[in-house]
């Protein structure tokens, strides 16, 4: 079924909804899952699944521009200012 981490995220979201019901002086055991609540839970679940898969999507390559590697360094104080030239 789902990863236990996804279940934990979903449980945390439901806990937040129950706490919001308490703050609104409603019975947290009786709050009704409206369409908006179900949509929020589904969105949270999809985000959690994506976040869990995200490390697999990260590449180890550095930044590229038009398939040319870009070396990003820290500007030094003696570097001259750079003007942006557009045509």
Wavefront OBJ file of the C-alpha trace (Angstrom):
o trace
v 0.000 0.000 0.000
v 1.455 3.379 0.997
v 4.825 4.032 2.509
v 4.651 4.567 6.278
v 6.138 8.052 5.791
v 3.217 8.977 3.534
v 0.807 7.629 6.150
v 2.548 9.775 8.774
v 2.171 12.890 6.621
v -1.502 12.130 6.051
v -2.058 11.514 9.777
v -0.350 14.818 10.597
v -2.611 16.637 8.122
v -5.707 15.084 9.682
v -4.428 16.069 13.141
v -4.060 19.680 11.953
v -7.632 19.635 10.632
v -8.893 18.332 13.985
v -6.950 21.046 15.840
v -8.480 23.638 13.512
v -11.912 22.263 14.413
v -11.098 22.708 18.122
v -9.954 26.291 17.516
v -13.219 26.993 15.682
v -15.113 25.589 18.717
v -16.363 22.579 16.803
v -16.253 18.993 17.963
v -13.083 17.570 16.364
v -14.592 14.072 16.365
v -17.554 15.214 14.275
v -16.019 17.403 11.600
v -17.321 16.454 8.213
v -14.954 15.755 5.345
v -16.181 18.195 2.762
v -15.028 18.074 -0.836
v -12.471 20.782 -0.041
v -11.097 18.769 2.878
v -10.814 15.646 0.761
v -9.096 17.649 -1.976
v -6.646 19.084 0.570
v -5.894 15.597 1.882
v -5.381 14.265 -1.640
v -3.066 17.181 -2.489
v -1.068 16.608 0.703
v -0.753 12.930 -0.114
v 0.401 13.642 -3.678
v 2.952 16.175 -2.401
v 4.231 13.712 0.176
v 4.627 11.006 -2.460
v 6.456 13.443 -4.762
v 8.717 14.647 -1.925
v 9.601 11.059 -1.100
v 10.474 10.405 -4.751
v 12.318 13.720 -5.189
v 15.775 12.448 -4.123
v 15.634 9.973 -6.991
v 14.919 12.815 -9.422
v 17.955 14.886 -8.433
v 20.864 14.658 -10.836
v 24.443 15.113 -9.799
v 25.245 17.319 -12.773
v 25.947 20.969 -12.176
v 23.913 23.798 -13.677
v 23.775 23.899 -17.470
v 22.943 26.544 -20.049
v 22.237 25.277 -23.568
v 24.056 22.038 -22.653
v 27.145 24.000 -21.574
v 28.222 23.489 -17.952
v 28.179 26.671 -15.896
v 30.797 27.121 -13.206
v 29.255 29.161 -10.429
v 31.798 30.669 -8.125
v 31.879 33.285 -5.445
v 32.633 36.761 -6.853
v 35.867 38.180 -5.547
v 36.284 41.782 -4.485
v 38.819 42.441 -7.248
v 36.522 41.138 -10.014
v 35.393 43.940 -12.325
v 31.651 44.623 -12.511
v 29.833 42.767 -15.252
v 27.462 44.574 -17.615
v 24.517 42.710 -19.054
v 24.558 42.976 -22.838
v 21.390 42.258 -24.793
v 20.813 42.454 -28.520
l 1 2 3 4 5 6 7 8 9 10 11 12 13 14 15 16 17 18 19 20 21 22 23 24 25 26 27 28 29 30 31 32 33 34 35 36 37 38 39 40 41 42 43 44 45 46 47 48 49 50 51 52 53 54 55 56 57 58 59 60 61 62 63 64 65 66 67 68 69 70 71 72 73 74 75 76 77 78 79 80 81 82 83 84 85 86 87
